[in-house]
Amino acid sequence: MTPEDLNADSRPSPEALLDQAQRETRGRLKIFLGAAPGVGKTYEMLISGRARKDEGIDVVIGVVESHGREETQALIEGLETIPRRRIDYRGQQLEEMDLDAVLARRPQLVLVDELAHTNAPGSRHPKRHLDVLDILEQGIDVYTTLNVQHIESLNDVVAQITGVRVRETVPDMVIDRADDVEIIDITPEDLIKRLHEGKVYLPETARRAIGSYFSPGNLTALRELALRRTAQRVDQQLVSHMQANAISGPWAAGERVLVCIDQNASAAALIRYGKRQADRLRAPWSVLHVETADSLHLPEKDKDRIAANLRLAQQLGGVPMTLPGRDIAREILRQAYQTNVTHIVVGRSTRPRWRELMGGSVPSDLIRHAGDISVHVVSGREPAGSNGRLVAPAEPSRFRIQPYLLSIVYVGLASGFGMLLSRALDVRNIALAFLMAVLASAATSGLGPALFASVAGALAFNFLFLDPRHTFTISDAEGVVALAFFFGAAVITSNLTARVHRQAAAARQRARTTEDLYIFARKLAAAGTLDDVLWATAHQMAAMLKLRVVILLPEGRTVSVRAGYPPDDTLVEADIAAAHWAWEHNRPAGRGADTLPGAKRLYLPLRTGRAAIGVVGLDSDKDGPLLTPEQQRLFDALADQAALAIERIQLVADVDSARLAAEADKLRSALLTSISHDLKTPLSAILGAAETLRDYGPAVSGADREELLATVVEESERLNRFIANLLDMTRIESGAAEPAMSAHYLDEIVDAALRRAAKILARHKVQADIPANMAALTLDPVLFEQVLFNLFDNAAKYAPVGSTITIGAATEGAWAVITIRDEGPGIPEGDLDRIFDSFYRVRKSDSVQAGTGLGLSICKGFVEAMGGTINAANRTDRSGAIFTIRLPIARETEQ
């Protein structure tokens, strides 16, 4: 089993290939990483940029800070610089990189100084590194500079070393995304010399810096941090390259430690040894448990011990992993080669010596096939006084006699069948009947009953069929050989069949789990409300994990129960505190956790890539850890799906709220515009007429007085119509326009609408063409009268004086079709789709009276509320508009 054997059937990692494909579509990022300010990052970036320009690459400067250094300024000259964008902030003019100008220019390479810079308020992004990510997504390469103290994960370490906490930081994700990281470094003595020469800070600032931040000890520690962080990035690139190209490891460019554990009590000691070994090597480390078919039949205490040890590994800073497999040593080596592991830590074998001689052991197989990987075989004994929960021997599994009784039945059936065949067949052929009994026992009951059936079958075969019969003695050598071969074949086949049985059971269990997860995913996809998602999640978790489940979501500044299975919405104070802590810190709390272990339940955060969006509380009546490693993986899968579904529902709600808010703002703005422009005209006319009557009342002639009073009345009625339309629109928008439907005749409502609109239509001819035997319609007479009035008002505004406005009606099946035609200019083609929008008005001449733009929108709302339709079009026989309304005919009058 060589590395080539293990990788013969392996393929490149899909994740690594996907990462490579994504890198090919975006620009390349190179970071000039400095150990401290003043080491010459900007200088080196400019030199590299000028070298690329000499190669024919289109290079521009997005932003570079020279800080008055002549050497730096000399390198800037000759390179195209994108003008910076000026931002007015609190009376000051701030300059920032013009991201839009860079993207519009689309060079091949952009030089961006000070990656950790915070942009001025009003910029597209709050941080400069977000601007750089935007540039990269457009396929543009970027050179940028960064000091090690600005890396997010090292911020606390740098503050501890130097006593200065840097506020501007860059997420590690940006460094991990870099294609190249070049360390810019000089010795502490040279840097301090540069400070004295004034090449970094002004003299007074430099003196203070040398006495605090730039001490030789601090600079040495910062250099080491920069080297180690760069080494981590290079190591990640190496592993990604090996996985993408299916290269077998290890390449000992860096140290990696893999600790292998099982259910034995010594596993905790192995983990601690692996932690110490990783610390000595200053290397990343992980803990692996290979789950075989036998793992399904482990006692609960063994499963709990594995779960506790994996949690211990995570607490100590390792990466816990669980992988399924048949051959433990093979799976360990496969994982080691794929992740470039250089050291494997494994416990000594606990198998009896005779089993090692027959079947080998995991440590010996690892040593034999590890190649260049170092294998550490550790005794793993816990010191006295250690936690008894982890080192106590596991209780033996409960003995069940039923499978052994079933084996006796199989052997008895084989004996009876053999008695029938003994008259016609040779005794050696009869042994096949007993072999079938052994296979049946292995297939139905497992290895123990199968071995018992092998022994019982051999004894029965000897007693019943080998001479002398009915004794356990054998008279001839041929019988001894037959019995020996039968027993050997029985043991081997029972082992093989039992192994297949275990593997089939494991496969069935995984298939059931996969099917349950698929069904759960379909439930979440079909769920349309948050309550449906929460109930489905609680029920699925409770059913698959065999635990009691409650789900809590944020409500204000805390969390509250939103679902549970079995239903339970009561939490004691300790549970509320644990749930709140788990949500706030995005970490487990409560029973069995490190934080608030006195709670009744274990609270685990529901999280997505953004943050924790809720908490799941788990509880059961059993003692010890709630989740085995298998259950933990299952919970993670369920929780991830549930979190995404909850986030989807919340995002949909947020989008709907944003849309409604935007519509409300649009409606509010249109309403204010309408009030400020359209309502001002009738108010001005009323105010002018009233002031004239007040100031010149006795001097105004009778005819003028009547004209002024008529103006007041006419404009008041016009203002009243505007206000009525606004109120009607409010009723429609709020859903309060509930029609009182009943049967009414059309001609009666038309007459009422014409009388009400008499003044508006006074300078037009009105022609009504309604059949005398027109059936009654199902409508609200008040709402429909308002619809007709608004249509008459609209026609009177646009149709020329003296033209004819026609209202007609006809019957089409169960519907009545009402049309209102005018002889105006018609509706422009570009306005037909928006004619019924609120506050929308067709462009018209100055002679046409203004309106609020609500009349037709109200018509549409009222007609649809009554179960009808309305549409607008232009007349085909002549110029003018035609509005068509369809309303249902009352049932009792349908023909």
N, C-alpha and C positions, 0 to 999 in steps of 0.2 A: 504494500500500500504506500506508494510514493506520492509526492505532490502532484506529479503528472497524472497518476491514477485518479486521485481525488478530483482533479480539474478536467478530466477527460470529457465528462458529460456536462461540465459547467458552461455557462454562457455569460457574456458581459452583463453587469448589473444594470437593470432597466433605469434605476435612479441615476446612476452615473452617466449612462448614455443620454438620458433626458437633460441632465445638467449640461453636458457637452453641447447638445443641440441648442439649448437656450443661449449658451455663451456665443455660439456662432451667429445668432441673429441679433445680438446686441454688441455695443462697443466694448472694447477692452479697457479695463481699469488698472492703472499702475499707481501705487501709493509709495511716495518717498517718505518712509517712516523715520522720524528723528527720535533719538533718545532724550533730547532736551532742546529747549529753544536755543537758537544760535549756532547749531551744528552745520548749517548750510543746506537745508532741504530745498529751499526756493532756488538757490544757486544751482544745485545739481539738476533740479527739474528744468530750469531754463536751458542749461547746457544740453540736456537730453532732447529738449524740444527743438533747439537750433540744429542739432545733429539730424533729427528727423526731417526738418525743413530742407537741409542740404541733400537729403535723399530723395527729394521731390514730393514730400508729403505736405498737404495743405494744413498748416499749423496756425492757430490764432490763440491769443491770450484772452481768456474769459475774465479773469481777475488775478492780479499779482500785486502783492504789497512789497515795495522795495525798502520801506522804512528808512529812506534817505541814504541807503548804502550805494556808493558809487559803482561797485563791482556788479551789483544786481541790476542797477539802472542801465549800465552799459549792455548787459545781456538782453534787456527788454527792447532796446532800440533795434530796429530792423525786423521785429516781429509784429504782425498785424494785431492790434488790440481792439476788441469790441468795446465801444463807448459804454460806460456804466450808466445805469438808470438812477435818476435822482428821486428821492422820496422825501416829502416834507413831513417831518415828525416833530410835533410840539415846538414848532418854530425853527427847527434846525433842518438843514439840507443834508441828508444822508445818501451815500452812494453805495449801490449794490450791483452785483453782476446782473446784466440784462439777459435773463434766461431766454426770453422770447426772441431777442436779437441773435443769440447764439444758435438757437434752433432754426431760425430763418436763414442764417448764413450757411449752415450745414457744412462745416469744415470736416476734415478727416481726423483732426486731433485738436483738443482744447486743453489749455493749461489753466488749472483752477487752484489757486493758493488757499491755504487755511481751510481744510475740509470741515473742521469742527465749528466754523463760524456760525453765529446766530444772525439771521437776516433781520432787517428792520421791519417793524410792523407795516403791513400793507403789501408785503411781498407775496408771491404765489405760495411759497413754502416757508415755514418758520426756520428751517435749518438749511445750510448750504449743501449738506450731503444729500438732501432730497432733490435739490437742483441737479446734482451730479447724476443721480439715478435716472432722472428724466432724460438727461443728455445721453446716457448709455442706452436707454431703451430706444432711442432714435438711431442707433447704430454708429454713434460717434465715439471715438476713443477719447479717454480723459487721462491726463497726468495730474496728480494732486499731491498735496503735502499734509502731513499729520504728525503730531508729537505723541509719544506713547502715553503721556498722562491724560490724553483726551479719549482713550479707548474706554468704553463704558465698563467692561468687566474688570479693568485695572484701576478704576477711579479710587476705590477705597484703599487699595494697596499703595498707590502713589501718595494719597493723603496721609497714610500711616508713616510712610518713609520720610516725606518732606515736610509734613505739618501744614501743607497747603492743599485745600480741596479745589479742584478745577470744576467750574460750573458748566462749561461747554464740553459736551461729550458726543461721541459717535458710536452708534450701536455696533456690536461685534459683527453683526450680519453684513455690514458694509465691508469690513476687513476680510471676512470669509468669502465675499463675492469678488474680491480683487483677483485679477489674473496674475499680477506681479506685485511683489512687495520688496522694495529695495531699502535696506537699512542705511541711513546716513548717520555716521558716528565719528567722533574724534575723541581723543583721550581727555580725561578731566583736566589735565594740566594745560593742554592746548585750548580748551574751551574757556578756562578761567583766564588765560592769557588774552583771548579775544575780548573777554569782558573788560579787562583792564585797558585794552586799547580802544574801547568805545565802539567796537564793531557790532555789538548786540544791543546794548541799552545806552542811555545817556550816562555820563560818569557817576552822578549821584545815585541813580537807580541801580547801576552796575555794582557799586560798593555795597548797597543793601542786599542785593541778590547774592553776592559772593558769601556774605555772612550768614545766609539762611538757606535758600533753595539750592544754590549752586555750590554747596560744599562737596569736597572730593568723595566723601562716603555716599551722599545722595546721588551724585552723578554715576558712580559705579553701580549702584543698585538699579538706577533707571536704565543703564546700558544692558544689564542682565535681563530686565523685564522686556526690553525691546527685542533682544536676541531670542528669548524664549517664545514670545508671542509670534515672531516671524517663523520660528521653527515649527510651532503648532500649525500655522497656515501651510507651510511647505509639506508637513506630514499629511495634512488633509488632502492636499493636491496629489501626493504620491499614492495614497490609498485610492482616491477617486480614479487616478490613471490606471492602477492595477485592476480595479473592478470594471472599468469601462472596456479594458482590453483583455479581460479574463486571464491576467497574468498570475501565475502561482507564486506565492510568497514563501518565506518572508524575504523582504529586502530590508536588511538591518540598518536602514538609514536613521531610524529612531526606535526607541524601546517601547514595547507594549506588553502588558501583562494580562493574561486570561486565567481566571480562577474557576475551576470546575468543581461543582458541588452536587451532592445527591441528598437523600433523606437521612444519612447518617448523622449522629450527634456531633461529629467532629467538624461539620461543615462551617460552623461559626468561627472556629479557630483557623480554618483554611482562609476564610475571608479576611480575617485580621492579618494573617501572614501575608496575603496578597497585597493588602493595603500598605504594610510596612515595606514590602519589596518594591512596590510602585513608588513610594516616597523616596526610597534610597536611589532608585533609578530616575526619579523625577519624570515619571512616565504615566500616561493614561492607563486605566485598567478597567476591566469588566468582569462580571461574574456570570457564568453560564450553567444552566441546568438543562440536561437533555431528557426530554420526556418520552419514555418508551411505552410500549403497550402494557408492561407490568406496572407502570405508574398509576394506571386506572384502578388497580386493586390494592393500592397501598392503604394502610390504616389512616384514619383521619388525623391522628397525631403526627404521622410522618408528613402528610400533606401540609399540616399547619407549620411544621418545622421548616419545610422548604420555603413557605411563604414568609416566615419570620426572617429567615436568612437572606432572602432576596431584598427584604426591606432594610435589613442591616447593611447590605452592600450599598444600597442607595443612600442611606444615612452617612456612610463613610466616604461618599464621593464617587463610588463606582457606578458602572452602567449595568443593571441587572438584565439578563436575557433568559428566555425559555424557548427552546427549539424542539420540535418533534423529530424522532428518528428511531431507527432500529438498532444500529451499531453505535454505541456511545462513543467509542474511541474515534471512529470514522467521522462522526458529526463534529466532534471537538476539533479534529485536525482540519476538517473542511472550513470551519469557522475561523480557525487560526490562520490558515493560508489566505482566506479571502480578506481578512482585516489586518494582515501584516503583523500578526502577533509574534513576538520574539521570546516570550517566557510563558510557559504553561505551568500552573500550580494545581496539583491534584493530590488527594489524600491516598494513603496507602490502602492496598486492597484488604477487605475484610472477609474475602471468600476463604473457605477451607482450602488447605493445600491441595487436596485431591481434585477439587473443582478447578483450581488454577492450572493444574497439570493437564486436565481434560479440555477445558474451554478457554484458558488464558484469563487475563484480567485487564482492566482498563489501563492501570499504570504501565504494565509491561508492554501492552500494545502501543501506547503513546511513545514510550522510550524507543521501541523498535522502529516506528515509522515516522517519528517527528522530524527527521532530517536535521536541518540547521536550527530548529527551535529547541531552546533549553527547556527541559522538563524538570520541575521541582516536585519530588514526592515527599510529602510532609506527613508526619504521624497524626497531627491534628488533634492531640489530646487537650481537653480543656483543663485549665488549672483548677485546683480545689476551690470551692466557694463560688464558682461561676453560676450563672443563671440556670437553675434546675430545669426551667421550662425548655431550654434548648438541648440539654445534654441528657435528660432522662431517657432511658431506653423506651422504645415504643412498645406499647402493649400489643401482644400477639392478636392477630385477627381472630374473630370468633369462629370456633369450629362448627361446621354444619355437617350433620351425618347423612342428610338426604342424598347428596351426590354419591356417597359411597354405597348406600343402599341401592341406588339406581345402577351402579356398576355391578353389584351382585346380581341384580336382575338380568343385566346384559350377559354376564357370564353364565347364568343359569339357562338363558335362552340358547346361547351358543352350545352348551352341553347337550341340551335336548335335541338341537338340530344336528349336532355331531353324532348322537346315538342313532338318528335316522339314517345318516350317511355312512355310518361305519360298516354297514352290510354290503355296500357297493364300492366304496372308495378306500384307498390306502390311508393308513393312519396319518401320514404326513400331510395329506390334503385336508384332513379334518382340522388341522391347526389353523387353517385360514378362517374357520368359523370363529375361533377364539380371538384371532387378530381383528376381525370385524367388531367384536365386542369391545376391544381396547380402543379402536378408532371411534366408536360411538360414544364411549365414556369421555374421551378427550374432546370430541366435538361439542358435547352437551355440558360437560361439567368442569373441564380444565385439566391441568397437569396432575394434581394430587389424586383425584379419583381414577385417572388413566393409569398411573403407576400401580395403584391398588388393583385395578382390573388386570394389569399385566401379571402381577404375582398370583392373584386368585385364578386367572386363566391358566397359568403354568401349572399350578397345583391340580386344578381340575383336569387338565389335559393328561397329566401324569397319572392321576388316580383312576381315571375312567378309560383311558385308551392305550396306555403303555403297559406292556407285560412286565411283571405280573400285575394284572388289573386289580383294582380296589385296594391297592397298597401304594405307598409313596416310594417304594424301591423300584429300581430299573435293572432288568436282568441283562440287557445287552448294550454294547457300546453305541449302536446305531440309535437306540432310544435316547441315550444321554446327549448325543450330538443333536438330535432333532429337538429335544427339549431346550438345549442351550441356545440353538439358533432361533427357536420360537420366542424365547424370553428376550433375547437381544433385539429381535425385530420388533417385538411388542414395545419395549422401552423406547427404541428410536422413533417408531411411528407415533407413539403417544406424545413424545416431546414435540415432534414436528406438527402434529395435528393440534396440540394444545397451543403452540406458538401461532399457528394460523388462526386458531379460534380467538386468541387475544387480539391479534392484529385486526381481525374482522370486527371484533367488538369495538376496538378503538376507532376504526374507520366508520362504523355505524354511528358512534357517538359524535364524531366530528361532522358527519353528514347531517345528523339531526340538528346540531348546533348551527351549521351553515344554513340549513333550511329555515330554522327559527329566525336567524338574523336577516335572511332575505325577506321573510314574511313581515318582520318588524319594519324593515326598510320600506316595504310597500305600504304598510299602515301609515307610517310617517309621511310618505309622499302624498297619500290620499287625504291626510288630515288637513282641514281648512281653518281650524281655530286652535288657539293656544291650549284650551281645555282638552281638546281631543288629543293633542300631542302629549300633554302631561299624563293623561289617564292611560294612554297606550304605553307610554314609557314605564310608568309605575307598575302596570300589570305585567308587562313583558319582563322587567327586571325581577319582580317577585316570583314569576313562574320559572324563569331559567336559573336564577341564583338560589331559589328556595329560601328567600329571606323576606322579612317585612320591609317595605320601602315607603319613604315619604320624600316628596320633592318640594323644595322651597325656592322661591324666586324673590329677587329684590323688591322691596316695597318701601319707598322712602330711603331712610338711612339704615334699614335693617332688612332681614329676610322673613318671609312668612310662608306657612304651609299652603301649597296650592293643589296638591294631589297626593294620594297615598293608596297603597294596596297592602293589606286590607285598609279600608278608610280609617284614617286617624289624623286628627288635626290638633291634638293636645300635646304640647311640649313643655317640659319642666324648665326651670330657669337655667340649669346646667346645659341642657340640650340647646336652648336658644343661644346661649353664649358660644357653644362649640360651633353651631351652624353659622353664626355671624362671623366667627373668626375664620372658618374655612372659606367662606365667600370673600371676605375682605383680603385674606392673604393668599388665596388660590392654592391652599395646601390642606391635606387631611387634618381633621381634628375629631376629638371625641373618643369613643371606646377603642382601645387598642392603639391609638395614635400617641405621639409624643406630647401633644397639646391637649389640655382638658380631658384626660383619659377617664374622668369620673362620669362622663355623660353616658346616657343609656344607649345611644346609637353612635355609629361611626359615620361621620359626615365627610363626603368627598365632593370636591368641586366639579360642576359641569362647566367645561371650558371649551372655547374655540381658540383660533389663532389670535383673537383680539384680547379677550379677558375672560374671567369667570362670569357666567351668566346665570348661575344658580347653584344649588347644593342638593345632593342626594343623601338622605339619611338611611342607613342600613341597620337592621336589628334582627336577632334571632335568639332562641332560647339556649343554644349550645354554648359551652365554655370555649375559651381560647379565641384565636384569630377568626374573624368573620369570613375572610376570603382566602381560599387556597390560590396558588399561582394560576391554575386554570380558570378559576372564577374571577381572579383579578383581570386576566386578559379578556374574559368574556364581558366583565363589567366595563372595561375600557372601550370595547367595541360598541356596546350598547350606549354608553354615555356619549361617545363621540357622535354617533348618529342622532341621538336625542338633542345634543347641544346644537348641532347644525340645523335640525328641524325647528327648535325653539328660536334660534337666531333668524331663520328664514321667516317665521311668522312675525317676529318683532320687526324685521326689516320691512316686510310688507306693510305692517301697521305704520311704521315710520314714514314709508313712502306715501301711503294714503293720507296720513296726517299732514305731511308736507304739501301734498297736492291740494288738500282741502284748505290749508292755510294760504297757499298761493292763490287759489280761486277766491278765497275770502278777501285777500289783499287786492286782487284784481277787481272784485266787485266793489270793494270799499273805495278804491281809487276812481273807478268809473262813476260811482255814485257821487263822490265829492266833485268830480269834474262836471257831472250833469247839473248838480245843484248850483255850482258856482257860475255856470254859463247859461243853462237853459231856464232855470227858475228865476234867474235875475231879470229876464226880459219882461214877463208879466208883472213882476213886482215893481219894476221901474215904471211901467205904464200906469199901474194903479197908484203908485206914490205920486207921479207927476200930475195925474188928474185930480187926486185928492188935495194936493198942495195948491193947485190952481183954484179949486172951489173954495179952499180955506182963505187964500190971500185975496182973491178977486171976486168973491161970491156975489156982492151986490152989483158989480159992474158987468158980470157975465150975462149975456142975453139968454133968453129961454132956450133957443135952438142950441147954442153952445153948451148950456148947462145939460141939456138932454144928451148931447154927444159925449160930454165928459162922463156923465153917469153911465151911459151905455158902455164906454170904454172900461170903466171900473168893473161893471158887471161881467162884461165879456172876458176881460183878462182874469178876473177872479174865478170864473168858470174854467178857464184854461189852466190856471194854477191848480184848481181843485182836481182837474183831470190828471195833471202831472203827479200830484200827491197820491191820488187813488191808484195810479199805475205803480208807483213805488211801493205802496202797501200791498197791492196784488202780487208784485214780484217777490216781496218778502214772504208772503204766504206760500207761493210756489216753491221757493228755495228751501223753506223750512218744512215742506211736506204737509202744511196745514190746510191746503186747498182741497178739502174733501167734498166732492160734489154730492148734492141731494138729488139722486137720479129718479126720474119718473117720466111718464109718457106725456108729451106735449106736442101741439101742432105748430109747425114752422111758421105759418103766416101770422099767428098771433105774436110770436117773439119778434119777427121782422118788423111788424107795425110798431111795437113798443120801442125797438132800437131806432127806427126812423124818426119817431116823434122826439126821442131824446137827442138825436143828432140833427134836428131841424135847422138850427142856427149854423152848424158847420156846413151843411149841404145846401144852404140857401142860394148859393150862386152856381149850383150844379143841377142838372136834370137827373132825376132818379127814376129808374125803370125796374119794376119788380115783375118777375116771370116765374110764379110759383103755381103749379097745378092745383086746381080746386080740390081734387080728390087725393091730395098728398097725404100719405099715411103719417100717423103720429111717430115722433122720434123719442128715443130714450136719452134724456139729457137733463142738465140742471138749468132751468130757465134763466136764473140770475147770471150764472157764469157765461152762458151762451149769448145772452144779450150784450154782455161786456165784450165778448169776442166780436160780434157784429159791429158794435159801436167803434171799437178800435180799428176795424177794417175800413169802416166808412170814414173815420178821421184820417187814416193813412191815405185813402183814395182822394179825399178832398185836398190834402196838402200837395199832392203831386200832379193831379189832373188839372188842366187849364180851366179857367172860368168859362161856364157855358157848356162844358163837355158833359157826357152822359155817364153815370155810374149805374151799372146793371147788376141786380142780384137775381140769380136763377137757381132752380132746384130740379132734380130728377131722381129716379129710383133705379138702383142697380142691385138686384137680388135683395139681400137682407140689409143693404146699406142705402142711405140717402146721401146724394152728392149735391152740395151747395157751392155755388160759384159767385164771386164778386169780381166784376170786371170794371176797369177804368180806361180812359182814353188819354192817359199821360204818356210820358216818354218811355215807360217800361223800366225794367230792372237790368242794370248792366250785368253781362255774363259773369264777370268776376265776383259779383255780390250775391248771386243766387244761393251759394252754399252757406252764406253767413247772414242771410236776411233775417233769420229768426234768433240770432244771438242777442244776448242782453247788451244794451247800450250801444248796439251797432246801428249806424245810420248810413244810408246810401248818400253819396255825394250829390248835392242838389244846388240849384241856383239860389241867389240871395233872396229872390222873391218868395221862396218857400219858407213857411214858418218853421222855426226850430222845434225840436221835441227831445224827449229824454232817451229815445231809442229803446223804449221798453214795450211799446204797444204790441208789436208783432211777437215779441218773446212771450208776452202774457197770453196772447192768442194761442200760441203753441202749447204752453203749459196747461191752459184750461181745457183745450180740445183733447189733449192726451189724457188728462185726468178723467174726462168723460168717456174714454175708450175709443176715441176717434183719431183721425190724422188730419194734418193740414200741410199743404205745400204751395210754393209760389212758382210762377212761370210767366213768360211773356206771351202775349196774344199772337196768334198766327194770321188772323184776318186783318189786323191793323195794329198800329202802335198802342201800347198800353200793357198793364199788368193784369194777371188773373190769379186769384187765390182760390184754391179748391179745398173744401172741407168734406170729410166723409164721417158720418155718424150712423150708429146702428138704429134700425127701425124697431119700434116697440114690438115685442113678440106677439102680443094679442092682435096686432094689426097686420102681421106678415101674411102675404098671400100664399 
